């Protein structure tokens, strides 16, 4: 190869590298702006797929004892159009699909730029030039989650989501099922239950979801989770699973919560979206998942949702008052029915009772302590109503105001005792 040819080859190689670098940078910028290039590519692919056709030809079918055999000319195979177009949960999905939204959390960030050149975004700007440098505050998309429109009233559409989805937001927007992005207002939020309510103009609401009775759930029941896993790019993603446990007590932000456990896939971005039963009713709001154990082992299929009965109680108060002031007893409890013999032994539970709430600890100076309730007692009733799980106790307590007196019935060493507790406000 001559020296001149070698130079031409090197020049072409440099030009190709420069074009590839430019294309890569444009691709990254397009992604930051919202992935329009990716959606365009998908649309083009779908269009090409939909417009393709095959030449019609005759075919014959022979049916034998074990089934049928179809014979056709080479290269003329067709798709047989089936009349069965829906799965067992498709009708349930259709009842809520247009009520599910993506929730966008925007926060203010300070940024400094030295040039309007596209390369400055990637650190190639002239940092030595102080005159071109400026600092400014701008709204930046901080996180994404999901939500569901559950009612309309007074010209507003109300959306329930998780508190952690909109926590610290300077501005909140939602992306409707239609793809339209609109502003939303935070009506109220509650960190204890991890719930929040947003409102939008009701003119944008085309469908609302209804709540089902979470107390009627059974282990093994089929459910679907709907939301935007990994962000709005995957909005309206549906995953199917079962109810692993209709009532599981966990600790979240130092508070005890009774949640629904499901193996339906719940990923980052699903938070705030609905867990739906086969009737198309929302029976829970997806909130969290367990991805690893305390020993560091990877965990699959353990997602948790806030039960719909508690959701309804909370959102109604948030719409009316904007916040939740909770009465509390000042105790930590465990549902005996959920404990196996090993955990009973670990907690020192010697009672032969099969149901009730075991009092694992009592806060000094709390409402329960002042009334005489002690560690080791088993709560069997409150307000004369049977109590077998934490959710039921919460529902009874939350129907009262701070300062109300509530009768709590306990079993202490086989003896039934009733205490009158004056409810205190939660911290």
C-alpha positions as CSV (number, residue, x, y, z in Angstrom):
1,X,0.0,0.0,0.0
2,X,1.4,3.5,-0.9
3,X,1.9,6.3,1.6
4,X,-0.8,8.3,0.0
5,X,-3.3,5.4,0.2
6,X,-2.4,4.9,3.8
7,X,-3.1,8.6,4.6
8,X,-6.5,8.4,2.9
9,X,-7.4,5.3,4.9
10,X,-6.4,6.9,8.2
11,X,-8.4,10.1,7.3
12,X,-11.5,8.0,6.5
13,X,-11.1,6.0,9.8
14,X,-10.9,9.3,11.8
15,X,-14.0,10.7,10.1
16,X,-16.0,7.5,10.8
17,X,-14.9,7.6,14.5
18,X,-16.0,11.3,14.7
19,X,-19.4,10.5,13.2
20,X,-19.9,7.5,15.6
21,X,-19.0,9.7,18.6
22,X,-21.4,12.4,17.5
23,X,-24.2,9.8,17.0
24,X,-23.6,8.3,20.4
25,X,-23.8,11.8,22.1
26,X,-27.0,12.6,20.2
27,X,-28.4,9.3,21.3
28,X,-27.6,10.0,25.0
29,X,-29.2,13.5,24.8
30,X,-32.3,12.1,23.2
31,X,-32.6,9.6,26.1
32,X,-32.3,12.5,28.6
33,X,-35.1,14.4,26.8
34,X,-37.5,11.5,27.2
35,X,-36.6,8.7,24.8
36,X,-38.4,10.0,21.7
37,X,-35.9,8.3,19.5
38,X,-36.7,4.9,21.1
39,X,-40.4,5.3,20.8
40,X,-40.0,6.4,17.2
41,X,-38.0,3.3,16.5
42,X,-40.6,1.1,18.1
43,X,-43.4,2.8,16.1
44,X,-41.5,2.3,12.8
45,X,-40.9,-1.4,13.6
46,X,-44.6,-1.9,14.4
47,X,-45.6,-0.1,11.2
48,X,-43.3,-2.3,9.1
49,X,-44.6,-5.4,10.8
50,X,-48.3,-4.4,10.3
51,X,-47.9,-3.5,6.7
52,X,-46.1,-6.7,5.7
53,X,-48.3,-9.3,3.9
54,X,-48.0,-12.8,2.4
55,X,-49.4,-14.1,-0.8
56,X,-52.6,-16.1,-0.4
57,X,-52.6,-19.6,-1.6
58,X,-54.7,-22.7,-1.3
59,X,-54.1,-25.3,1.4
60,X,-55.5,-28.6,2.5
61,X,-56.1,-30.1,5.9
62,X,-56.2,-33.8,6.8
63,X,-57.7,-34.8,10.1
64,X,-56.5,-38.0,11.8
65,X,-57.2,-39.7,15.1
66,X,-54.5,-37.7,16.9
67,X,-55.2,-34.2,15.5
68,X,-54.9,-32.4,12.1
69,X,-52.2,-31.9,9.6
70,X,-52.2,-28.8,7.3
71,X,-50.4,-28.9,4.0
72,X,-49.7,-25.7,2.0
73,X,-47.4,-24.5,-0.8
74,X,-43.9,-23.6,0.3
75,X,-43.6,-20.1,1.8
76,X,-47.3,-19.4,2.1
77,X,-48.0,-20.3,5.8
78,X,-50.6,-18.0,7.4
79,X,-51.7,-17.0,10.9
80,X,-55.0,-18.6,11.9
81,X,-57.1,-16.0,13.5
82,X,-58.5,-17.3,16.8
83,X,-61.8,-16.0,18.3
84,X,-60.3,-16.3,21.8
85,X,-58.7,-12.9,22.4
86,X,-58.6,-12.5,26.1
87,X,-57.0,-14.2,29.1
88,X,-58.6,-14.7,32.5
89,X,-57.5,-11.3,33.8
90,X,-57.9,-9.3,30.6
91,X,-61.4,-8.1,31.5
92,X,-60.2,-7.1,35.0
93,X,-57.4,-5.1,33.4
94,X,-59.8,-3.3,31.1
95,X,-61.8,-2.0,34.1
96,X,-58.8,0.0,35.4
97,X,-56.4,0.4,32.6
98,X,-57.3,4.1,31.8
99,X,-57.3,5.0,35.5
100,X,-53.7,4.0,36.1
101,X,-51.2,6.9,35.7
102,X,-47.4,7.4,36.0
103,X,-46.4,9.9,38.7
104,X,-43.4,12.2,38.1
105,X,-41.6,13.8,41.1
106,X,-39.7,17.0,40.2
107,X,-37.1,18.6,42.5
108,X,-35.0,21.8,42.2
109,X,-31.4,21.2,41.4
110,X,-28.6,23.7,41.1
111,X,-26.5,23.5,37.9
112,X,-23.7,25.5,36.4
113,X,-22.9,25.6,32.7
114,X,-20.0,27.1,30.9
115,X,-21.2,26.9,27.4
116,X,-24.3,26.2,25.3
117,X,-22.2,23.7,23.3
118,X,-23.6,20.2,23.5
119,X,-20.2,18.9,24.5
120,X,-20.3,20.8,27.8
121,X,-22.9,18.4,29.0
122,X,-20.3,15.7,29.0
123,X,-17.5,17.7,30.6
124,X,-15.8,19.0,27.4
125,X,-16.6,22.7,28.0
126,X,-14.0,25.5,28.7
127,X,-13.9,25.4,32.5
128,X,-11.2,28.1,32.6
129,X,-13.5,30.8,31.3
130,X,-15.3,32.4,34.3
131,X,-17.3,34.9,32.2
132,X,-19.3,32.1,30.4
133,X,-20.0,30.2,33.6
134,X,-23.4,30.6,35.3
135,X,-25.3,28.9,38.1
136,X,-29.1,28.4,38.1
137,X,-31.9,26.4,39.7
138,X,-34.0,24.2,37.6
139,X,-36.7,21.6,38.0
140,X,-35.3,18.1,37.4
141,X,-37.2,14.9,37.2
142,X,-36.1,13.1,40.4
143,X,-38.1,9.9,40.4
144,X,-41.1,8.2,38.9
145,X,-43.8,6.0,40.3
146,X,-47.4,5.0,39.7
147,X,-50.9,5.9,40.9
148,X,-54.6,5.2,40.2
149,X,-57.5,7.6,39.8
150,X,-60.2,6.4,42.1
151,X,-63.0,9.1,42.1
152,X,-64.0,12.6,40.9
153,X,-65.6,15.3,42.9
154,X,-66.1,19.1,42.6
155,X,-64.3,19.3,39.3
156,X,-61.3,17.3,40.4
157,X,-60.0,13.8,39.8
158,X,-58.4,12.2,42.8
159,X,-55.4,9.9,42.6
160,X,-53.9,7.7,45.3
161,X,-50.2,6.9,45.2
162,X,-47.4,6.2,47.7
163,X,-46.0,9.0,49.9
164,X,-42.5,8.0,49.1
165,X,-43.2,8.5,45.4
166,X,-43.9,12.3,45.8
167,X,-41.8,12.9,48.9
168,X,-39.9,16.2,48.7
169,X,-41.4,17.1,45.4
170,X,-41.3,20.8,44.3
171,X,-43.7,19.9,41.5
172,X,-45.7,16.8,40.6
173,X,-47.0,15.8,37.2
174,X,-48.8,12.7,36.0
175,X,-48.8,10.9,32.6
176,X,-52.3,9.7,31.8
177,X,-53.0,6.3,30.0
178,X,-53.4,8.4,26.8
179,X,-49.8,9.5,27.1
180,X,-50.7,13.1,28.0
181,X,-48.7,14.8,30.7
182,X,-50.5,17.2,33.1
183,X,-49.8,19.0,36.3
184,X,-51.1,17.5,39.6
185,X,-51.5,19.0,43.1
186,X,-50.7,17.2,46.3
187,X,-53.9,17.1,48.4
188,X,-52.4,15.3,51.4
189,X,-49.8,12.8,52.4
190,X,-49.0,10.5,55.3
191,X,-45.6,8.9,55.9
192,X,-46.9,6.4,58.4
193,X,-49.2,4.6,55.9
194,X,-47.0,5.6,53.0
195,X,-50.0,7.0,51.1
196,X,-50.7,10.3,49.4
197,X,-53.5,11.8,47.4
198,X,-53.1,14.0,44.3
199,X,-55.7,15.9,42.3
200,X,-56.0,16.8,38.6
201,X,-58.7,18.5,36.6
202,X,-61.6,16.1,36.2
203,X,-61.8,16.9,32.5
204,X,-58.9,14.6,32.0
205,X,-60.5,11.6,33.7
206,X,-61.9,9.0,31.4
207,X,-62.1,6.1,33.9
208,X,-62.0,5.6,37.7
209,X,-61.1,2.4,39.6
210,X,-63.2,1.0,42.4
211,X,-62.0,-0.5,45.6
212,X,-62.7,-4.1,46.7
213,X,-62.8,-5.6,50.2
214,X,-59.3,-6.5,51.1
215,X,-60.6,-8.5,54.2
216,X,-62.1,-11.0,51.8
217,X,-58.8,-12.0,50.2
218,X,-57.5,-15.6,50.3
219,X,-54.1,-17.0,49.8
220,X,-53.7,-18.4,46.3
221,X,-56.2,-15.9,44.8
222,X,-55.1,-14.5,41.4
223,X,-54.2,-10.8,41.2
224,X,-52.5,-8.4,38.7
225,X,-50.2,-5.5,39.5
226,X,-50.3,-2.5,37.1
227,X,-47.9,0.4,36.9
228,X,-44.7,1.8,35.4
229,X,-41.8,-0.4,36.4
230,X,-38.5,1.4,35.8
231,X,-40.4,4.5,34.8
232,X,-43.0,5.8,32.3
233,X,-41.3,4.2,29.4
234,X,-42.9,0.9,30.6
235,X,-46.2,2.5,31.6
236,X,-49.3,0.2,31.9
237,X,-47.2,-2.9,32.5
238,X,-49.3,-5.7,33.8
239,X,-47.8,-8.6,35.9
240,X,-49.8,-11.5,37.3
241,X,-49.4,-13.5,40.5
242,X,-51.3,-14.7,43.5
243,X,-52.0,-13.5,47.0
244,X,-49.2,-15.1,49.0
245,X,-50.6,-13.8,52.3
246,X,-53.6,-11.6,52.7
247,X,-52.3,-10.2,56.0
248,X,-48.6,-9.9,56.8
249,X,-47.2,-7.6,59.5
250,X,-44.0,-5.8,58.7
251,X,-42.1,-2.8,60.1
252,X,-41.8,0.2,57.8
253,X,-40.1,3.5,59.0
254,X,-40.3,2.1,62.6
255,X,-44.0,1.6,62.3
256,X,-45.9,-1.6,62.1
257,X,-47.9,-2.1,59.0
258,X,-50.2,-4.9,57.9
259,X,-49.8,-5.5,54.2
260,X,-50.8,-7.9,51.5
261,X,-48.0,-10.2,50.3
262,X,-48.0,-11.1,46.6
263,X,-45.6,-12.8,44.1
264,X,-46.8,-10.6,41.3
265,X,-43.7,-8.8,40.0
266,X,-43.3,-5.4,41.6
267,X,-40.3,-3.3,40.6
268,X,-39.0,0.2,41.1
269,X,-41.7,2.5,39.5
270,X,-44.6,0.2,40.4
271,X,-44.9,2.0,43.8
272,X,-48.3,3.6,44.1
273,X,-50.0,1.5,41.4
274,X,-53.0,-0.8,42.0
275,X,-53.1,-4.5,42.9
276,X,-56.3,-5.7,41.2
277,X,-58.5,-8.8,41.7
278,X,-60.3,-10.8,39.0
279,X,-63.3,-8.5,39.3
280,X,-61.2,-5.5,38.3
281,X,-61.3,-4.0,41.8
282,X,-58.3,-2.4,43.5
283,X,-57.6,-4.5,46.6
284,X,-54.2,-2.9,47.4
285,X,-51.8,-0.2,46.6
286,X,-48.4,-1.6,45.7
287,X,-45.8,-0.2,48.0
288,X,-42.6,-2.2,48.3
289,X,-40.8,-5.5,47.8
290,X,-38.2,-7.6,49.5
291,X,-35.2,-8.0,47.2
292,X,-32.7,-9.5,49.7
293,X,-32.7,-11.1,53.0
294,X,-30.9,-9.9,56.2
295,X,-28.1,-12.3,55.3
296,X,-27.8,-10.8,51.8
297,X,-29.4,-13.6,49.9
298,X,-31.4,-12.6,46.8
299,X,-35.1,-12.8,47.2
300,X,-37.7,-13.2,44.4
301,X,-41.5,-12.9,44.4
302,X,-42.0,-11.0,47.6
303,X,-44.0,-7.8,47.0
304,X,-46.2,-6.0,49.4
305,X,-49.3,-3.8,49.0
306,X,-51.3,-1.6,51.4
307,X,-54.8,-3.2,51.9
308,X,-57.6,-1.4,50.2
309,X,-59.7,-1.1,53.3
310,X,-56.9,0.9,55.0
311,X,-56.3,2.9,51.8
312,X,-59.9,4.0,51.7
313,X,-59.8,5.1,55.4
314,X,-56.6,7.1,54.9
315,X,-57.5,8.8,51.5
316,X,-60.8,10.0,52.8
317,X,-59.1,11.7,55.8
318,X,-56.4,13.1,53.5
319,X,-59.0,14.7,51.2
320,X,-60.9,16.2,54.1
321,X,-58.0,17.3,56.3
322,X,-54.8,17.1,54.2
323,X,-53.1,15.1,57.0
324,X,-53.6,12.2,59.4
325,X,-53.6,12.7,63.2
326,X,-53.7,9.2,64.6
327,X,-54.7,7.9,68.0
328,X,-52.4,5.2,69.3
329,X,-52.0,2.8,72.2
330,X,-48.2,2.9,72.3
331,X,-47.6,-0.8,71.9
332,X,-46.0,-3.3,69.5
333,X,-47.9,-6.4,68.7
334,X,-47.8,-9.6,66.7
335,X,-50.8,-11.6,65.3
336,X,-50.6,-15.0,67.0
337,X,-52.2,-16.7,64.0
338,X,-49.3,-15.6,61.8
339,X,-46.6,-17.0,64.1
340,X,-45.2,-20.5,63.9
341,X,-44.0,-22.4,67.0
342,X,-40.4,-21.2,66.5
343,X,-41.3,-17.5,66.6
344,X,-43.7,-18.1,69.5
345,X,-40.7,-19.6,71.4
346,X,-38.5,-16.7,70.4
347,X,-41.0,-14.1,71.6
348,X,-41.6,-16.1,74.8
349,X,-45.3,-16.7,74.0
350,X,-46.6,-19.4,76.3
351,X,-50.3,-18.9,75.7
352,X,-52.3,-21.6,74.1
353,X,-54.5,-19.0,72.3
354,X,-54.7,-19.5,68.6
355,X,-55.9,-15.9,67.8
356,X,-55.4,-12.4,69.1
357,X,-52.6,-9.9,69.2
358,X,-49.6,-10.6,71.4
359,X,-48.3,-7.5,73.1
360,X,-44.5,-7.7,72.5
361,X,-43.7,-4.3,74.1
362,X,-45.4,-1.3,75.8
363,X,-43.9,2.2,75.6
364,X,-43.4,3.8,79.0
365,X,-46.0,6.6,79.6
366,X,-48.1,5.5,76.7
367,X,-51.9,5.2,76.6
368,X,-51.7,1.5,77.1
369,X,-49.2,1.7,79.9
370,X,-51.3,4.2,81.7
371,X,-54.3,2.0,81.4
372,X,-52.5,-1.1,82.8
373,X,-51.8,-3.1,79.7
374,X,-48.6,-5.1,80.0
375,X,-46.1,-7.0,77.8
376,X,-47.3,-10.5,77.4
377,X,-51.0,-9.7,77.3
378,X,-53.0,-10.9,74.3
379,X,-55.5,-8.4,72.9
380,X,-58.7,-10.2,71.9
381,X,-61.1,-7.3,71.4
382,X,-61.4,-3.5,71.1
383,X,-64.6,-1.6,71.4
384,X,-66.3,-5.0,71.8
385,X,-65.1,-6.2,68.4
386,X,-63.0,-9.2,67.9
387,X,-59.4,-8.4,67.0
388,X,-57.2,-11.0,65.3
389,X,-54.9,-8.9,63.2
390,X,-53.2,-5.5,63.3
391,X,-55.3,-4.1,60.4
392,X,-58.5,-4.6,62.4
393,X,-57.0,-3.0,65.5
394,X,-55.9,0.0,63.4
395,X,-59.3,0.3,61.8
396,X,-61.0,0.4,65.2
397,X,-58.5,2.9,66.6
398,X,-58.6,5.2,63.5
399,X,-62.4,5.4,63.8
400,X,-61.8,7.4,67.1
401,X,-60.3,10.8,67.8
402,X,-57.4,11.5,70.1
403,X,-58.7,11.7,73.7
404,X,-61.5,9.2,73.1
405,X,-61.8,6.3,75.6
406,X,-61.7,2.8,74.1
407,X,-62.2,-0.5,75.9
408,X,-59.4,-3.0,75.2
409,X,-60.0,-6.7,76.2
410,X,-56.9,-8.8,76.9
411,X,-56.1,-12.3,78.0
412,X,-53.5,-12.4,80.7
413,X,-52.3,-15.8,81.8
414,X,-55.7,-17.3,80.9
415,X,-57.8,-14.6,82.6
416,X,-59.9,-12.1,80.6
417,X,-59.4,-8.5,81.6
418,X,-60.8,-5.3,80.2
419,X,-59.0,-1.9,80.3
420,X,-60.3,1.6,79.5
421,X,-57.6,3.4,77.4
422,X,-57.6,7.1,76.7
423,X,-56.1,7.4,73.3
424,X,-53.0,9.6,72.7
425,X,-51.8,11.2,69.5
426,X,-49.1,9.5,67.5
427,X,-45.8,11.3,67.2
